[in-house]
């Protein structure tokens, strides 16, 4: 490649990023296995982001919270706020 045009490859772990935002908002979640769940209440909600601590227990995005709690009983859940039946992302 020509000088100054070297390729840069970057990995951005957005799955954990959303969990880290919640951990920053609620410091009690830091260092604990936790996950962000959708606003739906069915089966505890669908997991959309997972902390590194929860991944060690086998918890992954796409699971239902009830399924994840079977793998990690001490899993803390942060719920996406809801407004008029949809996710409220205004904060």
C-alpha angles and dihedrals in degrees: 000000000000118000111276092021099084115145118251119202116195130183116210114187098208091167091067093034093071090050090050089053089055090047090053091050091047111030091190087075094059115113092008129107104260143152140195114239130196120254093258114105097207109122088349093301133288117287113240101169134024133197120233089246091058093046088063087066093051097260112149141174113275096038123118114248091241090056092048092049089056088060095040115021093185092056112139115214128210112196125215105241117248133220123179093346096308138085113286106214097167098110 
